[in-house]
């Protein structure tokens, strides 16, 4: 039961980061274009965009979502931060 929540949160994080990466690399992109590229349903794309926008990582434009400088920086730091999360999880296995 406890692990179910962790797995669901990891899946959402994967989706959010995938969308952020896509917008950084190919933006600006709208909901339906992201949905077409990723195969995700539009309502999940919309939710992820809202979360990323609230975090200041994306901003909406008339042509679609565009990454902010903070979004580009977040994407650069993601690998390092995930390695630290993995270290914390590995401590649980001891």
PDB file of N, CA, C and O in Angstrom:
ATOM      1  N   UNK A   1       0.813  -1.187   0.000  1.00  0.00           N
ATOM      2  CA  UNK A   1       0.000   0.000   0.000  1.00  0.00           C
ATOM      3  C   UNK A   1       0.867   1.266   0.000  1.00  0.00           C
ATOM      4  O   UNK A   1       0.610   2.185  -0.777  1.00  0.00           O
ATOM      5  N   UNK A   2       1.881   1.323   0.855  1.00  0.00           N
ATOM      6  CA  UNK A   2       2.754   2.485   0.883  1.00  0.00           C
ATOM      7  C   UNK A   2       3.533   2.628  -0.422  1.00  0.00           C
ATOM      8  O   UNK A   2       3.756   3.738  -0.905  1.00  0.00           O
ATOM      9  N   UNK A   3       3.933   1.526  -0.968  1.00  0.00           N
ATOM     10  CA  UNK A   3       4.718   1.565  -2.205  1.00  0.00           C
ATOM     11  C   UNK A   3       3.875   1.985  -3.402  1.00  0.00           C
ATOM     12  O   UNK A   3       4.398   2.563  -4.354  1.00  0.00           O
ATOM     13  N   UNK A   4       2.581   1.702  -3.362  1.00  0.00           N
ATOM     14  CA  UNK A   4       1.704   2.098  -4.462  1.00  0.00           C
ATOM     15  C   UNK A   4       1.756   3.607  -4.685  1.00  0.00           C
ATOM     16  O   UNK A   4       1.814   4.074  -5.822  1.00  0.00           O
ATOM     17  N   UNK A   5       1.735   4.358  -3.596  1.00  0.00           N
ATOM     18  CA  UNK A   5       1.770   5.815  -3.702  1.00  0.00           C
ATOM     19  C   UNK A   5       3.102   6.284  -4.307  1.00  0.00           C
ATOM     20  O   UNK A   5       3.131   7.187  -5.143  1.00  0.00           O
ATOM     21  N   UNK A   6       4.193   5.662  -3.873  1.00  0.00           N
ATOM     22  CA  UNK A   6       5.507   6.017  -4.401  1.00  0.00           C
ATOM     23  C   UNK A   6       5.584   5.733  -5.903  1.00  0.00           C
ATOM     24  O   UNK A   6       6.111   6.541  -6.669  1.00  0.00           O
ATOM     25  N   UNK A   7       5.060   4.593  -6.309  1.00  0.00           N
ATOM     26  CA  UNK A   7       5.068   4.223  -7.731  1.00  0.00           C
ATOM     27  C   UNK A   7       4.242   5.220  -8.548  1.00  0.00           C
ATOM     28  O   UNK A   7       4.673   5.648  -9.618  1.00  0.00           O
ATOM     29  N   UNK A   8       3.068   5.588  -8.053  1.00  0.00           N
ATOM     30  CA  UNK A   8       2.217   6.546  -8.768  1.00  0.00           C
ATOM     31  C   UNK A   8       2.890   7.905  -8.883  1.00  0.00           C
ATOM     32  O   UNK A   8       2.829   8.545  -9.933  1.00  0.00           O
ATOM     33  N   UNK A   9       3.533   8.347  -7.806  1.00  0.00           N
ATOM     34  CA  UNK A   9       4.229   9.631  -7.840  1.00  0.00           C
ATOM     35  C   UNK A   9       5.404   9.588  -8.809  1.00  0.00           C
ATOM     36  O   UNK A   9       5.664  10.566  -9.510  1.00  0.00           O
ATOM     37  N   UNK A  10       6.113   8.472  -8.854  1.00  0.00           N
ATOM     38  CA  UNK A  10       7.239   8.313  -9.788  1.00  0.00           C
ATOM     39  C   UNK A  10       6.736   8.356 -11.232  1.00  0.00           C
ATOM     40  O   UNK A  10       7.393   8.930 -12.101  1.00  0.00           O
ATOM     41  N   UNK A  11       5.575   7.753 -11.488  1.00  0.00           N
ATOM     42  CA  UNK A  11       5.002   7.778 -12.843  1.00  0.00           C
ATOM     43  C   UNK A  11       4.615   9.203 -13.237  1.00  0.00           C
ATOM     44  O   UNK A  11       4.833   9.614 -14.377  1.00  0.00           O
ATOM     45  N   UNK A  12       4.041   9.959 -12.293  1.00  0.00           N
ATOM     46  CA  UNK A  12       3.687  11.351 -12.597  1.00  0.00           C
ATOM     47  C   UNK A  12       4.940  12.183 -12.843  1.00  0.00           C
ATOM     48  O   UNK A  12       4.975  13.007 -13.757  1.00  0.00           O
ATOM     49  N   UNK A  13       5.958  11.969 -12.031  1.00  0.00           N
ATOM     50  CA  UNK A  13       7.211  12.696 -12.210  1.00  0.00           C
ATOM     51  C   UNK A  13       7.813  12.393 -13.572  1.00  0.00           C
ATOM     52  O   UNK A  13       8.288  13.296 -14.261  1.00  0.00           O
ATOM     53  N   UNK A  14       7.796  11.130 -13.960  1.00  0.00           N
ATOM     54  CA  UNK A  14       8.319  10.738 -15.275  1.00  0.00           C
ATOM     55  C   UNK A  14       7.566  11.468 -16.388  1.00  0.00           C
ATOM     56  O   UNK A  14       8.173  11.962 -17.338  1.00  0.00           O
ATOM     57  N   UNK A  15       6.239  11.531 -16.260  1.00  0.00           N
ATOM     58  CA  UNK A  15       5.429  12.227 -17.266  1.00  0.00           C
ATOM     59  C   UNK A  15       5.750  13.716 -17.288  1.00  0.00           C
ATOM     60  O   UNK A  15       5.951  14.292 -18.357  1.00  0.00           O
ATOM     61  N   UNK A  16       5.801  14.344 -16.114  1.00  0.00           N
ATOM     62  CA  UNK A  16       6.093  15.781 -16.045  1.00  0.00           C
ATOM     63  C   UNK A  16       7.460  16.092 -16.653  1.00  0.00           C
ATOM     64  O   UNK A  16       7.600  17.029 -17.439  1.00  0.00           O
ATOM     65  N   UNK A  17       8.464  15.298 -16.281  1.00  0.00           N
ATOM     66  CA  UNK A  17       9.811  15.541 -16.804  1.00  0.00           C
ATOM     67  C   UNK A  17       9.895  15.280 -18.307  1.00  0.00           C
ATOM     68  O   UNK A  17      10.605  15.988 -19.022  1.00  0.00           O
ATOM     69  N   UNK A  18       9.175  14.270 -18.785  1.00  0.00           N
ATOM     70  CA  UNK A  18       9.154  13.994 -20.226  1.00  0.00           C
ATOM     71  C   UNK A  18       8.551  15.147 -21.006  1.00  0.00           C
ATOM     72  O   UNK A  18       9.055  15.519 -22.066  1.00  0.00           O
ATOM     73  N   UNK A  19       7.484  15.705 -20.487  1.00  0.00           N
ATOM     74  CA  UNK A  19       6.839  16.847 -21.146  1.00  0.00           C
ATOM     75  C   UNK A  19       7.738  18.074 -21.074  1.00  0.00           C
ATOM     76  O   UNK A  19       7.868  18.804 -22.057  1.00  0.00           O
ATOM     77  N   UNK A  20       8.361  18.309 -19.920  1.00  0.00           N
ATOM     78  CA  UNK A  20       9.286  19.435 -19.800  1.00  0.00           C
ATOM     79  C   UNK A  20      10.415  19.301 -20.820  1.00  0.00           C
ATOM     80  O   UNK A  20      10.754  20.266 -21.504  1.00  0.00           O
ATOM     81  N   UNK A  21      10.990  18.114 -20.919  1.00  0.00           N
ATOM     82  CA  UNK A  21      12.085  17.884 -21.880  1.00  0.00           C
ATOM     83  C   UNK A  21      11.624  18.147 -23.313  1.00  0.00           C
ATOM     84  O   UNK A  21      12.335  18.775 -24.098  1.00  0.00           O
ATOM     85  N   UNK A  22      10.450  17.671 -23.637  1.00  0.00           N
ATOM     86  CA  UNK A  22       9.907  17.863 -24.980  1.00  0.00           C
ATOM     87  C   UNK A  22       9.722  19.346 -25.295  1.00  0.00           C
ATOM     88  O   UNK A  22      10.068  19.799 -26.386  1.00  0.00           O
ATOM     89  N   UNK A  23       9.183  20.091 -24.350  1.00  0.00           N
ATOM     90  CA  UNK A  23       8.954  21.527 -24.566  1.00  0.00           C
ATOM     91  C   UNK A  23      10.283  22.272 -24.647  1.00  0.00           C
ATOM     92  O   UNK A  23      10.427  23.188 -25.456  1.00  0.00           O
ATOM     93  N   UNK A  24      11.249  21.894 -23.824  1.00  0.00           N
ATOM     94  CA  UNK A  24      12.565  22.534 -23.896  1.00  0.00           C
ATOM     95  C   UNK A  24      13.185  22.296 -25.267  1.00  0.00           C
ATOM     96  O   UNK A  24      13.748  23.216 -25.860  1.00  0.00           O
ATOM     97  N   UNK A  25      13.089  21.082 -25.770  1.00  0.00           N
ATOM     98  CA  UNK A  25      13.733  20.724 -27.038  1.00  0.00           C
ATOM     99  C   UNK A  25      12.975  21.187 -28.267  1.00  0.00           C
ATOM    100  O   UNK A  25      13.595  21.538 -29.271  1.00  0.00           O
ATOM    101  N   UNK A  26      11.624  21.196 -28.217  1.00  0.00           N
ATOM    102  CA  UNK A  26      10.842  21.448 -29.437  1.00  0.00           C
ATOM    103  C   UNK A  26       9.795  22.540 -29.293  1.00  0.00           C
ATOM    104  O   UNK A  26       9.010  22.764 -30.215  1.00  0.00           O
ATOM    105  N   UNK A  27       9.766  23.228 -28.148  1.00  0.00           N
ATOM    106  CA  UNK A  27       8.710  24.205 -27.882  1.00  0.00           C
ATOM    107  C   UNK A  27       8.769  25.408 -28.780  1.00  0.00           C
ATOM    108  O   UNK A  27       9.775  25.623 -29.456  1.00  0.00           O
ATOM    109  N   UNK A  28       7.728  26.191 -28.808  1.00  0.00           N
ATOM    110  CA  UNK A  28       6.499  26.027 -28.044  1.00  0.00           C
ATOM    111  C   UNK A  28       5.610  24.915 -28.621  1.00  0.00           C
ATOM    112  O   UNK A  28       5.550  24.691 -29.830  1.00  0.00           O
ATOM    113  N   UNK A  29       4.925  24.233 -27.696  1.00  0.00           N
ATOM    114  CA  UNK A  29       4.046  23.132 -28.090  1.00  0.00           C
ATOM    115  C   UNK A  29       2.724  23.230 -27.340  1.00  0.00           C
ATOM    116  O   UNK A  29       2.686  23.575 -26.159  1.00  0.00           O
ATOM    117  N   UNK A  30       1.636  22.919 -28.049  1.00  0.00           N
ATOM    118  CA  UNK A  30       0.319  22.905 -27.447  1.00  0.00           C
ATOM    119  C   UNK A  30      -0.041  21.518 -26.915  1.00  0.00           C
ATOM    120  O   UNK A  30       0.668  20.538 -27.140  1.00  0.00           O
ATOM    121  N   UNK A  31      -1.141  21.473 -26.219  1.00  0.00           N
ATOM    122  CA  UNK A  31      -1.601  20.237 -25.584  1.00  0.00           C
ATOM    123  C   UNK A  31      -1.752  19.101 -26.588  1.00  0.00           C
ATOM    124  O   UNK A  31      -1.271  17.993 -26.349  1.00  0.00           O
ATOM    125  N   UNK A  32      -2.418  19.370 -27.713  1.00  0.00           N
ATOM    126  CA  UNK A  32      -2.701  18.293 -28.661  1.00  0.00           C
ATOM    127  C   UNK A  32      -1.449  17.837 -29.405  1.00  0.00           C
ATOM    128  O   UNK A  32      -1.336  16.664 -29.764  1.00  0.00           O
ATOM    129  N   UNK A  33      -0.519  18.738 -29.636  1.00  0.00           N
ATOM    130  CA  UNK A  33       0.743  18.349 -30.272  1.00  0.00           C
ATOM    131  C   UNK A  33       1.545  17.462 -29.325  1.00  0.00           C
ATOM    132  O   UNK A  33       2.102  16.445 -29.738  1.00  0.00           O
ATOM    133  N   UNK A  34       1.601  17.854 -28.050  1.00  0.00           N
ATOM    134  CA  UNK A  34       2.306  17.027 -27.057  1.00  0.00           C
ATOM    135  C   UNK A  34       1.633  15.669 -26.940  1.00  0.00           C
ATOM    136  O   UNK A  34       2.305  14.642 -26.850  1.00  0.00           O
ATOM    137  N   UNK A  35       0.312  15.666 -26.941  1.00  0.00           N
ATOM    138  CA  UNK A  35      -0.445  14.416 -26.867  1.00  0.00           C
ATOM    139  C   UNK A  35      -0.125  13.512 -28.054  1.00  0.00           C
ATOM    140  O   UNK A  35       0.074  12.309 -27.890  1.00  0.00           O
ATOM    141  N   UNK A  36      -0.075  14.098 -29.250  1.00  0.00           N
ATOM    142  CA  UNK A  36       0.257  13.324 -30.455  1.00  0.00           C
ATOM    143  C   UNK A  36       1.662  12.734 -30.373  1.00  0.00           C
ATOM    144  O   UNK A  36       1.871  11.570 -30.715  1.00  0.00           O
ATOM    145  N   UNK A  37       2.617  13.533 -29.922  1.00  0.00           N
ATOM    146  CA  UNK A  37       4.009  13.091 -29.862  1.00  0.00           C
ATOM    147  C   UNK A  37       4.211  12.004 -28.805  1.00  0.00           C
ATOM    148  O   UNK A  37       4.909  11.017 -29.040  1.00  0.00           O
ATOM    149  N   UNK A  38       3.595  12.198 -27.644  1.00  0.00           N
ATOM    150  CA  UNK A  38       3.840  11.300 -26.509  1.00  0.00           C
ATOM    151  C   UNK A  38       2.884  10.119 -26.431  1.00  0.00           C
ATOM    152  O   UNK A  38       3.196   9.097 -25.819  1.00  0.00           O
ATOM    153  N   UNK A  39       1.715  10.263 -27.055  1.00  0.00           N
ATOM    154  CA  UNK A  39       0.697   9.226 -26.934  1.00  0.00           C
ATOM    155  C   UNK A  39      -0.105   9.333 -25.641  1.00  0.00           C
ATOM    156  O   UNK A  39      -0.941   8.476 -25.352  1.00  0.00           O
ATOM    157  N   UNK A  40       0.147  10.377 -24.872  1.00  0.00           N
ATOM    158  CA  UNK A  40      -0.605  10.601 -23.630  1.00  0.00           C
ATOM    159  C   UNK A  40      -1.948  11.241 -23.944  1.00  0.00           C
ATOM    160  O   UNK A  40      -2.053  12.010 -24.899  1.00  0.00           O
ATOM    161  N   UNK A  41      -2.974  10.938 -23.161  1.00  0.00           N
ATOM    162  CA  UNK A  41      -4.261  11.595 -23.377  1.00  0.00           C
ATOM    163  C   UNK A  41      -4.154  13.097 -23.048  1.00  0.00           C
ATOM    164  O   UNK A  41      -3.407  13.487 -22.150  1.00  0.00           O
ATOM    165  N   UNK A  42      -4.903  13.928 -23.779  1.00  0.00           N
ATOM    166  CA  UNK A  42      -4.820  15.380 -23.558  1.00  0.00           C
ATOM    167  C   UNK A  42      -5.048  15.814 -22.116  1.00  0.00           C
ATOM    168  O   UNK A  42      -4.422  16.773 -21.665  1.00  0.00           O
ATOM    169  N   UNK A  43      -5.930  15.135 -21.377  1.00  0.00           N
ATOM    170  CA  UNK A  43      -6.181  15.569 -19.997  1.00  0.00           C
ATOM    171  C   UNK A  43      -4.954  15.367 -19.105  1.00  0.00           C
ATOM    172  O   UNK A  43      -4.747  16.133 -18.165  1.00  0.00           O
ATOM    173  N   UNK A  44      -4.147  14.357 -19.383  1.00  0.00           N
ATOM    174  CA  UNK A  44      -2.925  14.149 -18.601  1.00  0.00           C
ATOM    175  C   UNK A  44      -1.861  15.170 -18.992  1.00  0.00           C
ATOM    176  O   UNK A  44      -1.113  15.651 -18.141  1.00  0.00           O
ATOM    177  N   UNK A  45      -1.798  15.495 -20.270  1.00  0.00           N
ATOM    178  CA  UNK A  45      -0.870  16.527 -20.732  1.00  0.00           C
ATOM    179  C   UNK A  45      -1.254  17.864 -20.098  1.00  0.00           C
ATOM    180  O   UNK A  45      -0.393  18.588 -19.599  1.00  0.00           O
ATOM    181  N   UNK A  46      -2.529  18.184 -20.119  1.00  0.00           N
ATOM    182  CA  UNK A  46      -3.017  19.443 -19.542  1.00  0.00           C
ATOM    183  C   UNK A  46      -2.637  19.536 -18.063  1.00  0.00           C
ATOM    184  O   UNK A  46      -2.179  20.580 -17.598  1.00  0.00           O
ATOM    185  N   UNK A  47      -2.827  18.444 -17.332  1.00  0.00           N
ATOM    186  CA  UNK A  47      -2.487  18.429 -15.910  1.00  0.00           C
ATOM    187  C   UNK A  47      -0.986  18.665 -15.711  1.00  0.00           C
ATOM    188  O   UNK A  47      -0.592  19.482 -14.879  1.00  0.00           O
ATOM    189  N   UNK A  48      -0.153  17.955 -16.468  1.00  0.00           N
ATOM    190  CA  UNK A  48       1.296  18.121 -16.342  1.00  0.00           C
ATOM    191  C   UNK A  48       1.721  19.544 -16.686  1.00  0.00           C
ATOM    192  O   UNK A  48       2.563  20.123 -15.999  1.00  0.00           O
ATOM    193  N   UNK A  49       1.150  20.108 -17.734  1.00  0.00           N
ATOM    194  CA  UNK A  49       1.479  21.486 -18.094  1.00  0.00           C
ATOM    195  C   UNK A  49       1.113  22.450 -16.972  1.00  0.00           C
ATOM    196  O   UNK A  49       1.854  23.390 -16.685  1.00  0.00           O
ATOM    197  N   UNK A  50      -0.028  22.213 -16.343  1.00  0.00           N
ATOM    198  CA  UNK A  50      -0.460  23.077 -15.236  1.00  0.00           C
ATOM    199  C   UNK A  50       0.524  22.980 -14.071  1.00  0.00           C
ATOM    200  O   UNK A  50       0.892  23.997 -13.483  1.00  0.00           O
ATOM    201  N   UNK A  51       0.948  21.768 -13.738  1.00  0.00           N
ATOM    202  CA  UNK A  51       1.913  21.569 -12.650  1.00  0.00           C
ATOM    203  C   UNK A  51       3.237  22.256 -12.983  1.00  0.00           C
ATOM    204  O   UNK A  51       3.813  22.938 -12.135  1.00  0.00           O
ATOM    205  N   UNK A  52       3.714  22.080 -14.193  1.00  0.00           N
ATOM    206  CA  UNK A  52       4.984  22.680 -14.614  1.00  0.00           C
ATOM    207  C   UNK A  52       4.889  24.204 -14.658  1.00  0.00           C
ATOM    208  O   UNK A  52       5.850  24.898 -14.326  1.00  0.00           O
ATOM    209  N   UNK A  53       3.744  24.717 -15.063  1.00  0.00           N
ATOM    210  CA  UNK A  53       3.546  26.164 -15.091  1.00  0.00           C
ATOM    211  C   UNK A  53       3.530  26.724 -13.662  1.00  0.00           C
ATOM    212  O   UNK A  53       4.167  27.742 -13.388  1.00  0.00           O
ATOM    213  N   UNK A  54       2.810  26.065 -12.760  1.00  0.00           N
ATOM    214  CA  UNK A  54       2.758  26.523 -11.362  1.00  0.00           C
ATOM    215  C   UNK A  54       4.137  26.518 -10.716  1.00  0.00           C
ATOM    216  O   UNK A  54       4.421  27.337  -9.843  1.00  0.00           O
ATOM    217  N   UNK A  55       4.987  25.599 -11.143  1.00  0.00           N
ATOM    218  CA  UNK A  55       6.348  25.516 -10.614  1.00  0.00           C
ATOM    219  C   UNK A  55       7.272  26.547 -11.260  1.00  0.00           C
ATOM    220  O   UNK A  55       8.430  26.679 -10.865  1.00  0.00           O
ATOM    221  N   UNK A  56       6.760  27.279 -12.256  1.00  0.00           N
ATOM    222  CA  UNK A  56       7.563  28.291 -12.932  1.00  0.00           C
ATOM    223  C   UNK A  56       8.510  27.736 -13.972  1.00  0.00           C
ATOM    224  O   UNK A  56       9.444  28.419 -14.392  1.00  0.00           O
ATOM    225  N   UNK A  57       8.276  26.486 -14.397  1.00  0.00           N
ATOM    226  CA  UNK A  57       9.174  25.835 -15.358  1.00  0.00           C
ATOM    227  C   UNK A  57       8.727  26.033 -16.802  1.00  0.00           C
ATOM    228  O   UNK A  57       9.532  25.930 -17.728  1.00  0.00           O
ATOM    229  N   UNK A  58       7.456  26.313 -16.988  1.00  0.00           N
ATOM    230  CA  UNK A  58       6.891  26.594 -18.312  1.00  0.00           C
ATOM    231  C   UNK A  58       6.024  27.837 -18.207  1.00  0.00           C
ATOM    232  O   UNK A  58       5.583  28.223 -17.124  1.00  0.00           O
ATOM    233  N   UNK A  59       5.790  28.451 -19.358  1.00  0.00           N
ATOM    234  CA  UNK A  59       4.811  29.533 -19.406  1.00  0.00           C
ATOM    235  C   UNK A  59       3.968  29.365 -20.657  1.00  0.00           C
ATOM    236  O   UNK A  59       4.474  28.970 -21.707  1.00  0.00           O
ATOM    237  N   UNK A  60       2.687  29.663 -20.543  1.00  0.00           N
ATOM    238  CA  UNK A  60       1.823  29.539 -21.710  1.00  0.00           C
ATOM    239  C   UNK A  60       2.032  30.713 -22.662  1.00  0.00           C
ATOM    240  O   UNK A  60       2.251  31.846 -22.234  1.00  0.00           O
ATOM    241  N   UNK A  61       1.962  30.428 -23.938  1.00  0.00           N
ATOM    242  CA  UNK A  61       1.986  31.484 -24.958  1.00  0.00           C
ATOM    243  C   UNK A  61       0.860  31.184 -25.939  1.00  0.00           C
ATOM    244  O   UNK A  61       0.227  30.131 -25.865  1.00  0.00           O
ATOM    245  N   UNK A  62       0.619  32.088 -26.834  1.00  0.00           N
ATOM    246  CA  UNK A  62      -0.433  31.862 -27.826  1.00  0.00           C
ATOM    247  C   UNK A  62      -0.079  30.718 -28.779  1.00  0.00           C
ATOM    248  O   UNK A  62      -0.960  30.173 -29.445  1.00  0.00           O
ATOM    249  N   UNK A  63       1.193  30.354 -28.847  1.00  0.00           N
ATOM    250  CA  UNK A  63       1.630  29.263 -29.730  1.00  0.00           C
ATOM    251  C   UNK A  63       1.821  27.947 -28.991  1.00  0.00           C
ATOM    252  O   UNK A  63       2.162  26.935 -29.603  1.00  0.00           O
ATOM    253  N   UNK A  64       1.602  27.951 -27.670  1.00  0.00           N
ATOM    254  CA  UNK A  64       1.773  26.748 -26.863  1.00  0.00           C
ATOM    255  C   UNK A  64       2.714  26.994 -25.702  1.00  0.00           C
ATOM    256  O   UNK A  64       3.173  28.117 -25.494  1.00  0.00           O
ATOM    257  N   UNK A  65       3.000  25.955 -24.952  1.00  0.00           N
ATOM    258  CA  UNK A  65       3.872  26.065 -23.785  1.00  0.00           C
ATOM    259  C   UNK A  65       5.313  26.300 -24.222  1.00  0.00           C
ATOM    260  O   UNK A  65       5.798  25.720 -25.193  1.00  0.00           O
ATOM    261  N   UNK A  66       5.974  27.169 -23.474  1.00  0.00           N
ATOM    262  CA  UNK A  66       7.382  27.478 -23.722  1.00  0.00           C
ATOM    263  C   UNK A  66       8.130  27.345 -22.393  1.00  0.00           C
ATOM    264  O   UNK A  66       7.628  27.761 -21.348  1.00  0.00           O
ATOM    265  N   UNK A  67       9.314  26.773 -22.437  1.00  0.00           N
ATOM    266  CA  UNK A  67      10.116  26.601 -21.220  1.00  0.00           C
ATOM    267  C   UNK A  67      10.650  27.947 -20.757  1.00  0.00           C
ATOM    268  O   UNK A  67      10.994  28.813 -21.561  1.00  0.00           O
ATOM    269  N   UNK A  68      10.711  28.100 -19.443  1.00  0.00           N
ATOM    270  CA  UNK A  68      11.346  29.275 -18.849  1.00  0.00           C
ATOM    271  C   UNK A  68      12.821  28.934 -18.611  1.00  0.00           C
ATOM    272  O   UNK A  68      13.203  27.767 -18.691  1.00  0.00           O
ATOM    273  N   UNK A  69      13.644  29.932 -18.323  1.00  0.00           N
ATOM    274  CA  UNK A  69      15.035  29.615 -17.948  1.00  0.00           C
ATOM    275  C   UNK A  69      15.103  28.661 -16.751  1.00  0.00           C
ATOM    276  O   UNK A  69      15.980  27.799 -16.692  1.00  0.00           O
ATOM    277  N   UNK A  70      14.182  28.815 -15.805  1.00  0.00           N
ATOM    278  CA  UNK A  70      14.145  27.905 -14.649  1.00  0.00           C
ATOM    279  C   UNK A  70      13.831  26.482 -15.089  1.00  0.00           C
ATOM    280  O   UNK A  70      14.358  25.527 -14.519  1.00  0.00           O
ATOM    281  N   UNK A  71      12.981  26.332 -16.096  1.00  0.00           N
ATOM    282  CA  UNK A  71      12.648  25.005 -16.617  1.00  0.00           C
ATOM    283  C   UNK A  71      13.837  24.344 -17.277  1.00  0.00           C
ATOM    284  O   UNK A  71      14.071  23.147 -17.107  1.00  0.00           O
ATOM    285  N   UNK A  72      14.591  25.132 -18.033  1.00  0.00           N
ATOM    286  CA  UNK A  72      15.788  24.589 -18.678  1.00  0.00           C
ATOM    287  C   UNK A  72      16.818  24.175 -17.633  1.00  0.00           C
ATOM    288  O   UNK A  72      17.465  23.136 -17.770  1.00  0.00           O
ATOM    289  N   UNK A  73      16.967  24.984 -16.595  1.00  0.00           N
ATOM    290  CA  UNK A  73      17.913  24.680 -15.514  1.00  0.00           C
ATOM    291  C   UNK A  73      17.471  23.429 -14.739  1.00  0.00           C
ATOM    292  O   UNK A  73      18.292  22.578 -14.395  1.00  0.00           O
ATOM    293  N   UNK A  74      16.172  23.335 -14.473  1.00  0.00           N
ATOM    294  CA  UNK A  74      15.630  22.169 -13.767  1.00  0.00           C
ATOM    295  C   UNK A  74      15.944  20.885 -14.527  1.00  0.00           C
ATOM    296  O   UNK A  74      16.336  19.880 -13.934  1.00  0.00           O
ATOM    297  N   UNK A  75      15.770  20.929 -15.832  1.00  0.00           N
ATOM    298  CA  UNK A  75      16.041  19.749 -16.652  1.00  0.00           C
ATOM    299  C   UNK A  75      17.525  19.363 -16.579  1.00  0.00           C
ATOM    300  O   UNK A  75      17.856  18.178 -16.546  1.00  0.00           O
ATOM    301  N   UNK A  76      18.405  20.349 -16.553  1.00  0.00           N
ATOM    302  CA  UNK A  76      19.840  20.073 -16.452  1.00  0.00           C
ATOM    303  C   UNK A  76      20.197  19.409 -15.130  1.00  0.00           C
ATOM    304  O   UNK A  76      21.082  18.555 -15.073  1.00  0.00           O
ATOM    305  N   UNK A  77      19.502  19.809 -14.063  1.00  0.00           N
ATOM    306  CA  UNK A  77      19.823  19.308 -12.723  1.00  0.00           C
ATOM    307  C   UNK A  77      19.111  18.007 -12.367  1.00  0.00           C
ATOM    308  O   UNK A  77      19.411  17.400 -11.339  1.00  0.00           O
ATOM    309  N   UNK A  78      18.189  17.583 -13.191  1.00  0.00           N
ATOM    310  CA  UNK A  78      17.353  16.426 -12.872  1.00  0.00           C
ATOM    311  C   UNK A  78      18.167  15.165 -12.620  1.00  0.00           C
ATOM    312  O   UNK A  78      17.902  14.450 -11.653  1.00  0.00           O
ATOM    313  N   UNK A  79      19.124  14.883 -13.440  1.00  0.00           N
ATOM    314  CA  UNK A  79      19.908  13.645 -13.302  1.00  0.00           C
ATOM    315  C   UNK A  79      20.603  13.601 -11.943  1.00  0.00           C
ATOM    316  O   UNK A  79      20.574  12.578 -11.260  1.00  0.00           O
ATOM    317  N   UNK A  80      21.225  14.705 -11.555  1.00  0.00           N
ATOM    318  CA  UNK A  80      21.919  14.781 -10.273  1.00  0.00           C
ATOM    319  C   UNK A  80      20.936  14.588  -9.117  1.00  0.00           C
ATOM    320  O   UNK A  80      21.209  13.839  -8.180  1.00  0.00           O
ATOM    321  N   UNK A  81      19.814  15.257  -9.190  1.00  0.00           N
ATOM    322  CA  UNK A  81      18.820  15.163  -8.123  1.00  0.00           C
ATOM    323  C   UNK A  81      18.242  13.745  -8.020  1.00  0.00           C
ATOM    324  O   UNK A  81      18.018  13.245  -6.917  1.00  0.00           O
ATOM    325  N   UNK A  82      18.003  13.107  -9.157  1.00  0.00           N
ATOM    326  CA  UNK A  82      17.485  11.738  -9.134  1.00  0.00           C
ATOM    327  C   UNK A  82      18.494  10.767  -8.528  1.00  0.00           C
ATOM    328  O   UNK A  82      18.107   9.823  -7.840  1.00  0.00           O
ATOM    329  N   UNK A  83      19.769  10.986  -8.775  1.00  0.00           N
ATOM    330  CA  UNK A  83      20.798  10.133  -8.167  1.00  0.00           C
ATOM    331  C   UNK A  83      20.759  10.254  -6.650  1.00  0.00           C
ATOM    332  O   UNK A  83      20.984   9.269  -5.947  1.00  0.00           O
ATOM    333  N   UNK A  84      20.477  11.441  -6.140  1.00  0.00           N
ATOM    334  CA  UNK A  84      20.382  11.627  -4.689  1.00  0.00           C
ATOM    335  C   UNK A  84      19.153  10.922  -4.127  1.00  0.00           C
ATOM    336  O   UNK A  84      19.200  10.371  -3.028  1.00  0.00           O
ATOM    337  N   UNK A  85      18.051  10.940  -4.881  1.00  0.00           N
ATOM    338  CA  UNK A  85      16.847  10.229  -4.456  1.00  0.00           C
ATOM    339  C   UNK A  85      17.123   8.730  -4.421  1.00  0.00           C
ATOM    340  O   UNK A  85      16.701   8.039  -3.494  1.00  0.00           O
ATOM    341  N   UNK A  86      17.818   8.237  -5.414  1.00  0.00           N
ATOM    342  CA  UNK A  86      18.157   6.812  -5.466  1.00  0.00           C
ATOM    343  C   UNK A  86      19.005   6.426  -4.255  1.00  0.00           C
ATOM    344  O   UNK A  86      18.796   5.365  -3.667  1.00  0.00           O
ATOM    345  N   UNK A  87      19.955   7.273  -3.881  1.00  0.00           N
ATOM    346  CA  UNK A  87      20.787   7.003  -2.689  1.00  0.00           C
ATOM    347  C   UNK A  87      19.897   6.894  -1.455  1.00  0.00           C
ATOM    348  O   UNK A  87      20.100   6.009  -0.623  1.00  0.00           O
ATOM    349  N   UNK A  88      18.930   7.771  -1.328  1.00  0.00           N
ATOM    350  CA  UNK A  88      18.030   7.734  -0.176  1.00  0.00           C
ATOM    351  C   UNK A  88      17.204   6.457  -0.165  1.00  0.00           C
ATOM    352  O   UNK A  88      16.990   5.861   0.890  1.00  0.00           O
ATOM    353  N   UNK A  89      16.745   6.041  -1.323  1.00  0.00           N
ATOM    354  CA  UNK A  89      15.958   4.810  -1.409  1.00  0.00           C
ATOM    355  C   UNK A  89      16.833   3.595  -1.101  1.00  0.00           C
ATOM    356  O   UNK A  89      16.391   2.652  -0.445  1.00  0.00           O
ATOM    357  N   UNK A  90      18.072   3.627  -1.579  1.00  0.00           N
ATOM    358  CA  UNK A  90      18.980   2.515  -1.297  1.00  0.00           C
ATOM    359  C   UNK A  90      19.224   2.351   0.201  1.00  0.00           C
ATOM    360  O   UNK A  90      19.426   1.233   0.674  1.00  0.00           O
ATOM    361  N   UNK A  91      19.208   3.451   0.952  1.00  0.00           N
ATOM    362  CA  UNK A  91      19.380   3.379   2.405  1.00  0.00           C
ATOM    363  C   UNK A  91      18.214   2.616   3.054  1.00  0.00           C
ATOM    364  O   UNK A  91      18.382   2.005   4.108  1.00  0.00           O
ATOM    365  N   UNK A  92      17.049   2.656   2.428  1.00  0.00           N
ATOM    366  CA  UNK A  92      15.911   1.916   2.943  1.00  0.00           C
ATOM    367  C   UNK A  92      16.105   0.405   2.823  1.00  0.00           C
ATOM    368  O   UNK A  92      15.497  -0.369   3.562  1.00  0.00           O
ATOM    369  N   UNK A  93      16.947  -0.001   1.894  1.00  0.00           N
ATOM    370  CA  UNK A  93      17.180  -1.429   1.671  1.00  0.00           C
ATOM    371  C   UNK A  93      18.161  -2.020   2.682  1.00  0.00           C
ATOM    372  O   UNK A  93      18.286  -3.240   2.783  1.00  0.00           O
ATOM    373  N   UNK A  94      18.840  -1.183   3.413  1.00  0.00           N
ATOM    374  CA  UNK A  94      19.844  -1.670   4.377  1.00  0.00           C
ATOM    375  C   UNK A  94      19.207  -2.163   5.651  1.00  0.00           C
ATOM    376  O   UNK A  94      19.908  -2.604   6.561  1.00  0.00           O
TER     377      UNK A  94
END
